[in-house]
Amino acid sequence: MNDRQDPSAAECADFFEQIVFFIDNELAEADCTAVRKHLDSCNPCLEKYDLQRTMKAVVARSCAEHAPSELRDKVMLRLQQVRVEITTTEG
């Protein structure tokens, strides 16, 4: 017999906010324990946790890549042109 009660939507919403901090290791140990316990008993939140963790990994991997030097040079040149245009129109 299963005595466990499913968490309410409000409880899950509170834990979902904490999951982001949990992934970033920004929670106190007691809060980490509570989040782990909730994830162990709540499949929807566990799925959201897995999705958040995967998205964070993809973004981190994407941010580690460097733009080709030709593209970087074009962007830097355009930034310089915009600075000159702003300076000329202000003065």
mmCIF file of the C-alpha atoms, coordinates in Angstrom:
data_MODEL
# 
_entry.id   MODEL 
# 
loop_
_atom_site.group_PDB 
_atom_site.id 
_atom_site.type_symbol 
_atom_site.label_atom_id 
_atom_site.label_alt_id 
_atom_site.label_comp_id 
_atom_site.label_asym_id 
_atom_site.label_entity_id 
_atom_site.label_seq_id 
_atom_site.pdbx_PDB_ins_code 
_atom_site.Cartn_x 
_atom_site.Cartn_y 
_atom_site.Cartn_z 
_atom_site.occupancy 
_atom_site.B_iso_or_equiv 
_atom_site.pdbx_formal_charge 
_atom_site.auth_seq_id 
_atom_site.auth_comp_id 
_atom_site.auth_asym_id 
_atom_site.auth_atom_id 
_atom_site.pdbx_PDB_model_num 
ATOM 1  C CA . MET A 1 1  ? 0.000  0.000  0.000   1.00 0.00 ? 1  MET A CA 1 
ATOM 2  C CA . ASN A 1 2  ? 1.360  3.444  -0.896  1.00 0.00 ? 2  ASN A CA 1 
ATOM 3  C CA . ASP A 1 3  ? 0.961  6.003  1.924   1.00 0.00 ? 3  ASP A CA 1 
ATOM 4  C CA . ARG A 1 4  ? 2.715  8.737  -0.007  1.00 0.00 ? 4  ARG A CA 1 
ATOM 5  C CA . GLN A 1 5  ? 0.653  11.764 -0.943  1.00 0.00 ? 5  GLN A CA 1 
ATOM 6  C CA . ASP A 1 6  ? 1.348  13.450 -4.234  1.00 0.00 ? 6  ASP A CA 1 
ATOM 7  C CA . PRO A 1 7  ? 2.697  16.986 -3.793  1.00 0.00 ? 7  PRO A CA 1 
ATOM 8  C CA . SER A 1 8  ? 0.374  19.855 -4.614  1.00 0.00 ? 8  SER A CA 1 
ATOM 9  C CA . ALA A 1 9  ? 0.926  22.111 -7.613  1.00 0.00 ? 9  ALA A CA 1 
ATOM 10 C CA . ALA A 1 10 ? 1.949  24.929 -5.249  1.00 0.00 ? 10 ALA A CA 1 
ATOM 11 C CA . GLU A 1 11 ? 4.578  22.709 -3.593  1.00 0.00 ? 11 GLU A CA 1 
ATOM 12 C CA . CYS A 1 12 ? 5.924  21.733 -6.995  1.00 0.00 ? 12 CYS A CA 1 
ATOM 13 C CA . ALA A 1 13 ? 6.061  25.395 -8.066  1.00 0.00 ? 13 ALA A CA 1 
ATOM 14 C CA . ASP A 1 14 ? 8.099  26.218 -4.952  1.00 0.00 ? 14 ASP A CA 1 
ATOM 15 C CA . PHE A 1 15 ? 10.457 23.316 -5.603  1.00 0.00 ? 15 PHE A CA 1 
ATOM 16 C CA . PHE A 1 16 ? 10.817 24.204 -9.268  1.00 0.00 ? 16 PHE A CA 1 
ATOM 17 C CA . GLU A 1 17 ? 12.173 27.615 -8.277  1.00 0.00 ? 17 GLU A CA 1 
ATOM 18 C CA . GLN A 1 18 ? 14.628 25.889 -5.944  1.00 0.00 ? 18 GLN A CA 1 
ATOM 19 C CA . ILE A 1 19 ? 15.660 23.373 -8.621  1.00 0.00 ? 19 ILE A CA 1 
ATOM 20 C CA . VAL A 1 20 ? 17.418 26.112 -10.591 1.00 0.00 ? 20 VAL A CA 1 
ATOM 21 C CA . PHE A 1 21 ? 19.463 27.052 -7.516  1.00 0.00 ? 21 PHE A CA 1 
ATOM 22 C CA . PHE A 1 22 ? 20.000 23.357 -6.735  1.00 0.00 ? 22 PHE A CA 1 
ATOM 23 C CA . ILE A 1 23 ? 21.509 22.762 -10.182 1.00 0.00 ? 23 ILE A CA 1 
ATOM 24 C CA . ASP A 1 24 ? 23.859 25.722 -9.646  1.00 0.00 ? 24 ASP A CA 1 
ATOM 25 C CA . ASN A 1 25 ? 24.842 24.491 -6.147  1.00 0.00 ? 25 ASN A CA 1 
ATOM 26 C CA . GLU A 1 26 ? 23.440 27.678 -4.599  1.00 0.00 ? 26 GLU A CA 1 
ATOM 27 C CA . LEU A 1 27 ? 21.325 26.115 -1.853  1.00 0.00 ? 27 LEU A CA 1 
ATOM 28 C CA . ALA A 1 28 ? 22.077 25.371 1.777   1.00 0.00 ? 28 ALA A CA 1 
ATOM 29 C CA . GLU A 1 29 ? 22.534 21.673 2.526   1.00 0.00 ? 29 GLU A CA 1 
ATOM 30 C CA . ALA A 1 30 ? 19.158 21.429 4.299   1.00 0.00 ? 30 ALA A CA 1 
ATOM 31 C CA . ASP A 1 31 ? 17.436 22.880 1.228   1.00 0.00 ? 31 ASP A CA 1 
ATOM 32 C CA . CYS A 1 32 ? 19.371 20.491 -1.039  1.00 0.00 ? 32 CYS A CA 1 
ATOM 33 C CA . THR A 1 33 ? 18.142 17.588 1.056   1.00 0.00 ? 33 THR A CA 1 
ATOM 34 C CA . ALA A 1 34 ? 14.534 18.784 0.753   1.00 0.00 ? 34 ALA A CA 1 
ATOM 35 C CA . VAL A 1 35 ? 14.867 19.205 -3.027  1.00 0.00 ? 35 VAL A CA 1 
ATOM 36 C CA . ARG A 1 36 ? 16.428 15.732 -3.413  1.00 0.00 ? 36 ARG A CA 1 
ATOM 37 C CA . LYS A 1 37 ? 13.626 14.206 -1.323  1.00 0.00 ? 37 LYS A CA 1 
ATOM 38 C CA . HIS A 1 38 ? 11.003 15.971 -3.441  1.00 0.00 ? 38 HIS A CA 1 
ATOM 39 C CA . LEU A 1 39 ? 12.666 14.885 -6.703  1.00 0.00 ? 39 LEU A CA 1 
ATOM 40 C CA . ASP A 1 40 ? 12.729 11.291 -5.456  1.00 0.00 ? 40 ASP A CA 1 
ATOM 41 C CA . SER A 1 41 ? 8.961  11.357 -4.959  1.00 0.00 ? 41 SER A CA 1 
ATOM 42 C CA . CYS A 1 42 ? 7.744  13.588 -7.807  1.00 0.00 ? 42 CYS A CA 1 
ATOM 43 C CA . ASN A 1 43 ? 8.221  12.443 -11.399 1.00 0.00 ? 43 ASN A CA 1 
ATOM 44 C CA . PRO A 1 44 ? 6.997  15.696 -13.030 1.00 0.00 ? 44 PRO A CA 1 
ATOM 45 C CA . CYS A 1 45 ? 9.539  17.732 -11.050 1.00 0.00 ? 45 CYS A CA 1 
ATOM 46 C CA . LEU A 1 46 ? 12.250 15.167 -11.778 1.00 0.00 ? 46 LEU A CA 1 
ATOM 47 C CA . GLU A 1 47 ? 11.518 15.559 -15.489 1.00 0.00 ? 47 GLU A CA 1 
ATOM 48 C CA . LYS A 1 48 ? 11.716 19.362 -15.165 1.00 0.00 ? 48 LYS A CA 1 
ATOM 49 C CA . TYR A 1 49 ? 14.991 18.979 -13.271 1.00 0.00 ? 49 TYR A CA 1 
ATOM 50 C CA . ASP A 1 50 ? 16.434 16.777 -16.023 1.00 0.00 ? 50 ASP A CA 1 
ATOM 51 C CA . LEU A 1 51 ? 15.293 19.248 -18.690 1.00 0.00 ? 51 LEU A CA 1 
ATOM 52 C CA . GLN A 1 52 ? 16.790 22.238 -16.836 1.00 0.00 ? 52 GLN A CA 1 
ATOM 53 C CA . ARG A 1 53 ? 20.066 20.398 -16.277 1.00 0.00 ? 53 ARG A CA 1 
ATOM 54 C CA . THR A 1 54 ? 20.251 19.394 -19.950 1.00 0.00 ? 54 THR A CA 1 
ATOM 55 C CA . MET A 1 55 ? 19.456 22.924 -21.144 1.00 0.00 ? 55 MET A CA 1 
ATOM 56 C CA . LYS A 1 56 ? 22.099 24.372 -18.845 1.00 0.00 ? 56 LYS A CA 1 
ATOM 57 C CA . ALA A 1 57 ? 24.683 21.903 -20.183 1.00 0.00 ? 57 ALA A CA 1 
ATOM 58 C CA . VAL A 1 58 ? 23.803 22.730 -23.813 1.00 0.00 ? 58 VAL A CA 1 
ATOM 59 C CA . VAL A 1 59 ? 24.044 26.470 -23.166 1.00 0.00 ? 59 VAL A CA 1 
ATOM 60 C CA . ALA A 1 60 ? 27.361 26.054 -21.335 1.00 0.00 ? 60 ALA A CA 1 
ATOM 61 C CA . ARG A 1 61 ? 28.751 23.963 -24.191 1.00 0.00 ? 61 ARG A CA 1 
ATOM 62 C CA . SER A 1 62 ? 27.535 26.482 -26.773 1.00 0.00 ? 62 SER A CA 1 
ATOM 63 C CA . CYS A 1 63 ? 29.079 29.392 -24.891 1.00 0.00 ? 63 CYS A CA 1 
ATOM 64 C CA . ALA A 1 64 ? 32.442 27.661 -24.860 1.00 0.00 ? 64 ALA A CA 1 
ATOM 65 C CA . GLU A 1 65 ? 32.683 27.739 -28.645 1.00 0.00 ? 65 GLU A CA 1 
ATOM 66 C CA . HIS A 1 66 ? 34.515 30.641 -30.274 1.00 0.00 ? 66 HIS A CA 1 
ATOM 67 C CA . ALA A 1 67 ? 33.228 32.526 -33.266 1.00 0.00 ? 67 ALA A CA 1 
ATOM 68 C CA . PRO A 1 68 ? 35.375 32.284 -36.408 1.00 0.00 ? 68 PRO A CA 1 
ATOM 69 C CA . SER A 1 69 ? 37.915 35.104 -36.551 1.00 0.00 ? 69 SER A CA 1 
ATOM 70 C CA . GLU A 1 70 ? 36.379 36.495 -39.770 1.00 0.00 ? 70 GLU A CA 1 
ATOM 71 C CA . LEU A 1 71 ? 32.988 36.853 -38.082 1.00 0.00 ? 71 LEU A CA 1 
ATOM 72 C CA . ARG A 1 72 ? 34.572 38.347 -34.977 1.00 0.00 ? 72 ARG A CA 1 
ATOM 73 C CA . ASP A 1 73 ? 36.426 40.920 -37.115 1.00 0.00 ? 73 ASP A CA 1 
ATOM 74 C CA . LYS A 1 74 ? 33.194 41.893 -38.925 1.00 0.00 ? 74 LYS A CA 1 
ATOM 75 C CA . VAL A 1 75 ? 31.331 42.334 -35.638 1.00 0.00 ? 75 VAL A CA 1 
ATOM 76 C CA . MET A 1 76 ? 34.149 44.416 -34.135 1.00 0.00 ? 76 MET A CA 1 
ATOM 77 C CA . LEU A 1 77 ? 34.284 46.619 -37.252 1.00 0.00 ? 77 LEU A CA 1 
ATOM 78 C CA . ARG A 1 78 ? 30.525 47.168 -37.148 1.00 0.00 ? 78 ARG A CA 1 
ATOM 79 C CA . LEU A 1 79 ? 30.681 48.049 -33.446 1.00 0.00 ? 79 LEU A CA 1 
ATOM 80 C CA . GLN A 1 80 ? 33.361 50.616 -34.207 1.00 0.00 ? 80 GLN A CA 1 
ATOM 81 C CA . GLN A 1 81 ? 31.216 52.087 -37.007 1.00 0.00 ? 81 GLN A CA 1 
ATOM 82 C CA . VAL A 1 82 ? 28.227 52.379 -34.664 1.00 0.00 ? 82 VAL A CA 1 
ATOM 83 C CA . ARG A 1 83 ? 30.387 54.104 -32.043 1.00 0.00 ? 83 ARG A CA 1 
ATOM 84 C CA . VAL A 1 84 ? 31.565 56.619 -34.651 1.00 0.00 ? 84 VAL A CA 1 
ATOM 85 C CA . GLU A 1 85 ? 27.985 57.235 -35.828 1.00 0.00 ? 85 GLU A CA 1 
ATOM 86 C CA . ILE A 1 86 ? 26.779 57.803 -32.273 1.00 0.00 ? 86 ILE A CA 1 
ATOM 87 C CA . THR A 1 87 ? 29.660 60.093 -31.475 1.00 0.00 ? 87 THR A CA 1 
ATOM 88 C CA . THR A 1 88 ? 29.113 62.117 -34.656 1.00 0.00 ? 88 THR A CA 1 
ATOM 89 C CA . THR A 1 89 ? 25.378 62.517 -34.114 1.00 0.00 ? 89 THR A CA 1 
ATOM 90 C CA . GLU A 1 90 ? 25.799 63.523 -30.471 1.00 0.00 ? 90 GLU A CA 1 
ATOM 91 C CA . GLY A 1 91 ? 28.503 66.110 -31.076 1.00 0.00 ? 91 GLY A CA 1 
# 
